Amino acid sequence: MVPKMDEAIFQTMKADILLVIGTSLEVYPAAGLIDYTSQTCEKYIIDPKARELNHIHNLTVIQNTAGEGVPALVNKLIKKCLAKRLCKPTYTVGSFFRY
């Protein structure tokens, strides 16, 4: 039994954005969490060995290391958020920010 799996499923079901970093989604039960996301949830996998998964709606695969893929994705998401006026940065780009 995986500790706190029920909580992980609950949080995944509520997610607007899901980042999967450093795995190719081949190890279960954690790999199955992506199946609990909503159709509208934006899903991103960052892993050099990741492959396209056509059965998962709204998925972007980034074949890169976490060290390079995460900062690029975070900057992309920040720009998207700012463009839609959904957030305002309270820290420098590359750090966390509040909505």
Order of alpha helices (4+ residues) and beta strands (2+ residues): alpha-beta-beta-beta-alpha
